[in-house]
Amino acid sequence: MPASPHLSRRALLRGRVPAPPPLRPPWALAEPAFLAACTACDRCIQACPEQVLVRAGGGLPVFEPARGECTFCGDCADACAPRALQRGASAPWGHVAVLGEACLTGQGVVCLSCAEACPERAIRMQRRGPVAVPVIDPATCSGCGACVGVCPTAAVSLRADAGVPSTGVPA
C-alpha cells in the first residue's frame, strides 16, 4: 500500500526522502530481486566493452553514464552467472535523459554537445529565443547515456521514466 501524502510530506520534512535507486546495468532485475541475486562477482563489469559499469556501494555494479554510452550489446547480461541481469524481450531499462538548469543554452551559449552525441536522435535543437535549446523526446530516448558525459556543465542526467519500469525485467 503506497504511503499517504501526509506521510510523504512528513518524511520530506524529517529529511527521510528515499534516494532514487542506483542505475543498475541493463536488464537488471527489479531492485529487490537484483539485490538478492547479485553476488558482486564483477563478471558484468569485466565483460562490458564500453567500460561504463563500475562497482558502487556494497560492491554491486552500477551504470556510470559519465564514463560513456551503453551500446546495449548484452555482454554484461551474458556474463552474469547469478542471473541478476536477464536479457529478454523487454527493453534493457526505463531510463531517459533529462536536462538540468545548468544547460549552457539557458544562458544564451550555443552548445550542441548532447544532440550531436545522441545515437537515437532523441535530442533535437529547437529555437527558443536567441539560441536553440535541446529538447529530449522521451519516447525515442534509450537512456544510453551518450549525452551525459559530453555535457560540459553536467546538465544532463538519467532518471527513471515514469511510464516505463526502471529496470527491464520485472521481479
C-alpha positions in Angstrom: 0.0 0.0 0.0 1.5 3.4 -1.0 2.3 5.9 1.7 -0.3 8.6 2.2 0.6 12.1 1.1 0.9 13.2 4.7 3.5 10.6 5.4 5.5 11.6 2.4 5.5 15.2 3.5 6.5 14.2 7.0 9.3 12.1 5.6 10.4 15.1 3.5 10.4 17.4 6.4 12.4 15.0 8.5 15.0 14.5 5.8 14.0 10.9 5.2 13.3 11.1 1.5 14.4 7.8 -0.1 17.2 8.1 -2.6 16.5 7.2 -6.2 17.6 3.6 -7.0 21.0 3.3 -8.5 21.4 3.0 -12.2 21.9 -0.8 -12.4 23.3 -2.4 -15.6 20.9 -3.0 -18.4 18.4 -5.9 -18.0 18.8 -5.8 -14.2 16.0 -7.4 -12.2 13.8 -5.1 -10.2 15.9 -3.7 -7.3 14.9 -6.1 -4.5 15.4 -9.2 -6.8 18.6 -7.8 -8.1 20.0 -7.3 -4.6 19.0 -10.8 -3.7 20.6 -12.3 -6.9 23.7 -10.3 -7.5 26.9 -11.8 -5.9 29.1 -8.8 -6.8 31.3 -11.1 -8.8 32.3 -8.4 -11.2 31.7 -10.5 -14.3 29.4 -8.0 -15.8 31.9 -5.2 -15.2 34.7 -7.1 -16.7 32.5 -8.1 -19.7 31.5 -4.5 -20.6 33.4 -3.4 -23.7 32.4 0.2 -23.1 33.7 0.2 -19.5 30.6 2.0 -18.3 29.8 -0.4 -15.4 31.6 0.2 -12.1 31.4 -1.1 -8.5 29.3 1.0 -6.2 28.3 0.8 -2.6 28.4 -2.8 -1.4 30.5 -3.8 -4.4 27.4 -4.0 -6.6 27.6 -2.9 -10.2 26.1 0.4 -11.5 26.0 2.1 -14.8 28.1 5.3 -14.8 26.9 7.3 -17.8 29.6 10.0 -17.3 32.1 7.3 -18.5 30.3 7.0 -21.8 27.4 5.3 -23.7 25.9 1.9 -23.1 25.5 0.3 -26.5 23.2 -2.5 -25.1 25.5 -5.1 -26.6 24.3 -7.6 -23.9 27.8 -8.8 -22.9 27.1 -7.9 -19.2 23.9 -9.9 -19.1 25.5 -12.8 -20.9 28.3 -12.9 -18.4 26.0 -12.7 -15.3 26.1 -16.2 -13.8 23.7 -15.5 -10.9 21.2 -14.1 -13.5 20.7 -10.8 -11.8 20.8 -9.4 -15.4 18.4 -11.2 -17.7 18.1 -10.3 -21.4 14.7 -10.8 -22.7 12.1 -9.3 -24.9 11.8 -6.3 -22.7 13.7 -3.0 -23.0 17.1 -3.0 -21.2 15.8 -0.4 -18.8 13.4 2.5 -18.4 15.8 5.4 -18.0 15.6 8.7 -20.0 17.8 11.7 -20.3 16.7 14.9 -18.6 18.2 18.4 -18.8 19.0 20.4 -15.7 19.2 24.2 -15.2 23.0 24.3 -15.8 22.5 23.8 -19.6 24.5 26.4 -21.4 21.7 27.2 -23.9 19.7 28.6 -21.0 22.5 31.1 -20.5 22.5 32.1 -24.2 25.5 30.0 -25.1 25.4 27.9 -28.2 26.0 24.2 -27.4 25.1 21.1 -29.4 27.1 18.5 -27.4 24.2 16.4 -26.2 22.3 16.5 -29.5 25.4 15.6 -31.5 26.2 12.7 -29.2 22.7 11.1 -29.2 22.8 7.9 -31.4 18.9 7.8 -31.3 18.5 11.4 -32.4 16.2 11.8 -29.4 17.6 15.2 -28.7 16.7 17.9 -31.1 17.6 21.6 -31.0 14.6 23.9 -31.1 14.8 27.7 -31.5 13.5 29.4 -28.3 14.8 32.9 -28.2 18.3 33.8 -29.3 19.7 30.3 -29.0 18.3 26.9 -29.9 17.8 24.7 -26.9 17.9 20.9 -26.6 14.5 19.1 -26.4 14.5 15.5 -25.4 11.9 13.1 -26.8 11.4 10.5 -24.0 9.7 8.1 -26.4 12.8 8.0 -28.6 15.5 8.2 -25.8 17.0 4.8 -24.9 18.8 6.1 -21.8 22.1 5.0 -23.2 23.9 7.9 -21.5 25.8 9.1 -24.6 24.7 12.7 -23.8 25.7 12.7 -20.2 29.4 12.5 -20.3 29.8 15.0 -23.2 27.9 17.8 -21.5 30.4 20.4 -20.4 28.3 21.6 -17.4 26.9 18.2 -16.3 23.4 19.4 -17.0 22.3 16.1 -18.5 21.4 13.2 -16.3 19.4 10.0 -16.4 16.2 9.3 -14.5 13.6 6.5 -14.4 10.9 7.3 -16.9 7.6 7.4 -15.0 5.9 5.5 -17.8 8.5 2.7 -18.1 9.8 0.4 -15.4 13.3 1.5 -14.2 14.6 -2.0 -15.0 13.9 -4.1 -18.0 12.9 -7.3 -16.1 10.1 -7.4 -13.5 10.9 -9.2 -10.2 
